[in-house]
Amino acid sequence: MLYNLKKETETALIDCANSLYPAYVRFVSDKTALNSGDALLIVGNGDAANYGGPIVDHLDPDGMDTDELLYHFCAKLGKLSRSDSITAKTDSVAKDVNLSRRDFLAGIKNGFQVFSDFPLTFEDACEAKYGCRKCIDACPVGALEFDRYLRLDNSKCIKCGICAGVCPVGAIHMPKFSEDAFIGLLEGLNAIKAPYRALVLTTDDRSVQRIPWVHVEMVNDIGMIGSRWVSMALASGIDAFVVHCPGGNCAGKDVARAAIESVSSTVIDGVGRAIYSEQREITGVEMVKGSIGQISSFSHYDSWFNYTVSLKAILKPEASANGLQIYDVSVSDSCTLCGACVSKCPHAAFAIVPEVNAKLSFNQSLCTGCGYCVNVCPEGSIKLERAKKVNFKAVNVFADELIRCAGCGKPLYTKKFYDNLVKRLGREDPMLKYCNECKQKIIYERMFRKPEKGDLR
């Protein structure tokens, strides 16, 4: 809704919205034209009285020329067009809210009536089923537990967002400011040419003075701002990304501050600044022109991919992985290269390469640290640990002599795997050295070949 704007300014805003977000934006002159699930953006001095929708946002054009207003307008539209309006039941406090990503993005769920700002989980993306417990371990009030799926006790939850900030795959979102909304915000900030770009996320927008070309968004808490969000912001080419906790009174401040410190300490020259602030009031933002990065769009379905792509764009070679939630594995000599980790890893971080020797490779950039490989390894050979250095290349973590089929030469298994089979059988069977196809040929020949002179009968 546009209020009391100059005709040329109003026209510019409408043209911009129709060009960038034609599928998401409608301009209305009356709140009665809104649907119950619509997010409402008011530009000008209008009010949202009597509107009970999920999200209401304002943009005050006072003191802005048309270009700067367009910059802030596109940022707001980017955020709102990606915001996920999810509702929760009114009849009782739900102790668990698990949705598929399809339901979450569509904003529809039968039986839902009012809008919720409690954390919501994507059951299909959540890796608790593989053994991941990062959100449970990080929750400061013990509001999360796993029993077949992740459960949230709303009576304990303080909505700090820490669970969303530590989740490596974006399986937990804060509905009023989800990761999709953050991605939309970054895309909106890049949609219009600007002399510089700065973003401030604060728990109190009244504590940030009006600064030209500095876009301010208010969040309930800052716990969801983990290293992934910081990396994406800097990789987008932004000049300054400020996380503001006025007076230090935020439950999620330790997560956000650690994320900013970890990412900022390892970036290459030419990347913008990430700043954590507990000042009572922000009156200025120190800029570093972000000439590196410029990732203009991110995936709305693969949070880990967004993270690793962003890190690749901004980190120094062999950067320290301290605080970045990057993992390495070590494999002990008990490994038989049975392939359980290869077949079970949900992100295909492992591969077996049959060469002269059989080699097990591991790709750090694909590992989210869920720990499933540790759980499924029958020999207990895998140890998962935080990486010391970022190395997003496949590396060999184990090798063993390769046993090939005595008939056709096809790779069968490793020497240790063969030795284990012999040990379990209690004897060395010559047929163990043949593949299934060659075994069938041998058995067929034994059964149907005509006996020759000298054959034993």
N, C-alpha and C positions, 0 to 999 in steps of 0.2 A: 504494500500500500504506500503510495506516494502522497505527501502532504505539502502544499504550499511551496512547490519548487518552480523555478523559472521554466518556461516552456521548453527552451533548448536543452536545459539540464535533464528535464524529465524525458525528453525524446532520446537523449544520449543513453540514459539508463535503460530505457526500454529496448533500444536497438542492441545494446551490449548483452542484455539478458537473453534476448531472442536469438542472438548469434551464438552465445556460449552454452546456454542451458535451455534450449527450446523444449526439451521433454520434461523439465522440472518446474518451470516458472509460469505462474499466472499473475497478471496484474488485476487487482480488484479495487473498487472504490468503496465497498461496504463489507463489513465483517460478516454480514449474513450470507454472503456469497461463498464463504469458506466451508470446506468440509471438516469434519471433526478431527481428522488425522493430519490436517495441513499444518506445516510450520509457517509462522507469520513473521515477515520482516516489514517493519514500519520505517520508512525514510521520511524524516521531517518531524513535526511536532504533534503527530497523532498519538492516540493512546489505544491500548488493547483491552479496554474495559469490556467485561462480559464475554471475553473469548476464552474458552477452556481447552484450547488445543495443547498439543504436547510441547511446543517450543514457540516462544515469542521473543523476537529480537528487535533491537532498535538501532538506527544509524542516524546520528545527528550531523547534518551537513554544515553546521555553523562554522565559519572560518575556512571552509574548503573551497578551492576552485573546482571546476568540473572534472579535471583530470584526476585530482586526488580523491574526489568523491567516487569516481568510477573505480579507482583502485580499491577503496574500502568496500564498495558495493559488490564488486566481483568476489572479494574475499568472503563476504557474508553469504553470498549466493552459493559459492563453492562449498562452504561449510554446511549450509542448510540443505542443499540439494543432496548431500551425502549423509545427512543426519538420519538416524534410525529411530523412529518413533515407536517404542514398544510399550505395551500396556501390561499391567499386572492385575490379578484378581482382587476384587473389592471385598469379597465375603470373608477372607481371613488373611493373615500374614503368611505368605507362601514361604516355606523353608527351602524350597529349591525351585529355580526357574531355569529350565534347560530348553533351548530352542535349536532347531536346525538353522543354518545360515540363511537358507531360503526364506524361512519364516521371519527371521530377524530383519533381513533387508526389505522384505515386502511390508513389514509392519503389521502383519495380520496373524491373529491366533484366536481361534474360536473360544468364547467364554471370557475374553479379556475386556475390561470395561474402563479402567482408569489408567493414567500414565504413571510409570514407575521410573525412579532414578536409582534403583538398586542395581548392582552389577548383574549382568546376564552372561551366561555361558553358551557357546556353540558346542553342543554335545558331539557333533560329528567331527569337529576340529580338536576338541580337548584331548590332550595326551595323558590324562590321569589314568586312562585305561591301559596305558603302556608302562605305567610306573612313575610318571612325572608327579611331583608334589611341590613344585616351586611356589605356587600361589598359597597352598595350605601352610607351608613353612614360613612364608613371608607375612601372612595376615597377622596384624598386631593384636587382634581381639579374638582369634580362634573361631571365626565365623564360617570357615569352610571345612568340609570333610568329604571324604570319598567313600561311597557305598554303592557300588555298581556304576554310579556316575557322580559328578561333582555336585555337592549340596551346599547351599548358602542359607545360613540362619539369619533372616532379616532382623530379628530382634537384637542380634549382636553387631551387625554390620554398621560401620560408621561412615561408609561411602568415601573412604580415602582414596580408592583407586589403585592401591598398591598391588592388588591381585592382577589387575590389568597391566600394570607397569612391568611386572616380572614375568608374565606369560610370554614365552618365546614365539608362539604361533598366533597370537591375537585371538585366542579362544574366549577371552573375557573382555567385555566392553562395558563402559559406562554410558548408558543410553543418552544422557543429556549432552555428552561430549565424547562420542565414540571415536575409535581410530579411523573409521571411514570419514567421519566429519573432519578430523584433523587432516587427513589426506586431501579432502575436498578444499579445505582452507588453504593448504599449500598450493594446490593447483590454481585456486582463485587468485592468490597473491601473484602468481606468475602469468596471469592472463592478460594483464595490462602493463604497458611500459611504464616504468617508474624510475626516478633518479636513484633511489635505493629502496630496499625492502627490509622492514623490521617487524617482528611479531613478538608481542608480549602476552603470555598466558599468566593471569593473575587471579587470586581468590577474591580480590576486591578492586573492581575497575575504577572506583572513585579515588584510589590511591595512585593512579597513573595520570599525570598531567597530559593535556593534549599536546602531542608532538607531531609535526608534519611527517607524513608517510610512515608513521609507526602505527601498526594495527594492533588493537587491544581486544582480547577475548577473555571473558571471565569463566572460571571453572570452579567446581565445588571444592576440589582439593587437587593437589599436584602429584599424587602418588602414581597416576597412570603414565606420567612422563618419564619413561625409562630410556635406556640407551637406544632403542629402536626409533622412538620419536625424535630424539635429539639428532641421530644420524640422518634421518629422512629430512629434517628441517635444514640441516647444513648442506646435504646433498642436493637439495632443491635450488641452491644458489642464493639463499637468503643471506642478507648482510649481517643481521643480528637476530638471535633467538633468545628471548629473555623469559626465564621462569621466575615468577615473583610470588614470594610468600611474605606478605607484610608483617613485620615483627617476628617472623619465624614461628607463627602459630598454625602450622599445617601438619597434619598427621603423616602425610606422605613426603615430607621435605627431605628425609635422608635418602630415599630412593631417587628423587629427582636430582638432588645435589650430586650424589655419587655418579649418576648417569652423565651429567654434564661434565664433571671432572674427568671421568674415564675417557669420554669421546674427545673432549677438547685437548687432552694431553697428547693425542696421537695423530692429529690431523696434519695434512700437508699445508704448505704456504698457499695462500689464495682462497682458503675456505673462510666463510664468515665466522662470526663469534657466537658462542653459546655462553650465556651468562645466567648465573643463579644469584638472586638478590633477595635479601630480607629487609631492605629499606622500608621505612614507614611510607615513603612517598617517592615515586620515580619522576624526576623532572627532566631527564635526558637519557639518551641511549648512545653509547659509544659504538660506532660502526666500523667494520672492516669489510670493504667491498668484496663480495663473494664471487670471484671470477671462476672458481672451480665448482664443479658439480652440475648445476642446471639440469637435473632430472625433472622434467616438467610434469610427468605423470607417474603414478604408482599403481600397482595391482591392488584391487579391492578384495582380493580373494586369497592372497598368499602373503601373510605378514612376514614370515621368515625370509622369503625372497626379497621383499622390500628392504629388509634389514641388511642382508648380505650385499645386495647391489649398492646400497647407500654406503656401506663401509668400504667397498672396493673403490668407490668414487672419491673418498675423502681421506683415507688413512695412508700414513707413510708405509713404505715397504717394510715387512717384518715388524710391524708395530706391536707394541705391548698389548696383550689381550686382557689385561687386568681390569676387571669390572665390566667387561663387554659381553658376558654370557656366551663365550665361545668355548668349545670343548675339544679335547683330544682323547684318544684311547691308547692304551698300551695293552699288548697281547702277550701272555706268558707262553713258555715252551710247551705247556700242556695242550695247546691248540692243535686240532687235527684238521682244520680247514673243512669242517663238515658242511659249512654254508648256511648254518642256522641264522647267523647275524645278517647274512646277505639277503636271505629270503624274507626275514621278519622285519627288518628296519623299515619303518613307515616312510622314510625319506630317501631310501636307496643310498645311504652314506657309505655302504660297504660294497666291494666288488672283489671277485676272485679272478685273477688274471693268469691263465695257464700258459706259461712259457717253458723254458728249460726246467725251471722250478715253478711250483705253484705259489702265487703271491696274493696276499690279502691286502687290498688297498682301502684307504679310508679318506673321505673327503670332508674336511672340517667345515666347509661352507654349507653342507647339507645336514649337519648334525645339530639338532635342537637340544640335546642333552636329556632326552626323556628317560634314558636308561634301559630301554627295552632290550637292547643287545646284551646287556649284562644279565638280565633276567632269563633270556632264552638260551644262553650259551650252555650246552650240556656239560662242558668241561670246566666251567667257571674260569675261563681264561681271560676274559675281558675286564679291564678296569677303566672306568670313565672318570675323567678329571678335568678341571678347568684348564684351558690352554694358557700357556705363558706368552706365546707369540701368535699373531694372526697369520695364517698361511692357508689361503683358500685354494689350495691345489691338492689333488689326490696324491697321497704318499703311501708307500708300502709299510705296513706295520707288522707283517709276519711273512715268512717264506718257509717252504719245506720241499723236499725232493718229490717230484711228481711221478707217480706210477702210471704207466700207459698200458693199454690193452696189448697183450702178447700176440693177439691176432691181427688187429687193424691199426694199432698205434694210437687209438683215441685216448685222450686223458681220462683216467678213471678216478683216482683219489691220491691223497698224499701218502708218503711213507708211514707217517704216524697213524693215519687213519687205517691203513692196511695192517699195521702192527696191532692196533686195537681190535680189529676184526679177528685176527688170528688168535689173539689172547682170549677173546670171548668164545670162539669156537673150540678152543683147546687143541687145535691142530692146524696145519697149513694145507689148505685145500687148493690144488692147482687151478680150479675154476675161478678162484677169486681174482686171478690175473687176466680175466677176459671180461669184456663188456657184454651187455645183455644180448646184443645181436650176434656176437660171435659165439656166446654160449648156446644160443638156439641152433646155430649152424652145426656146432659140435654134437649136440644132442641128436639133431636130425640125422647127421651122418652116421652116428653110432646105431641109430634105430633102423635106418633104411638102406644103408650102403651094403651092396652085395659082399659077402665075405670073400676074401682072397686067400690064396694058398699061404699058409703060415699063420693066419689069424687065429687067435684063441677063440674057441667056441664055448 
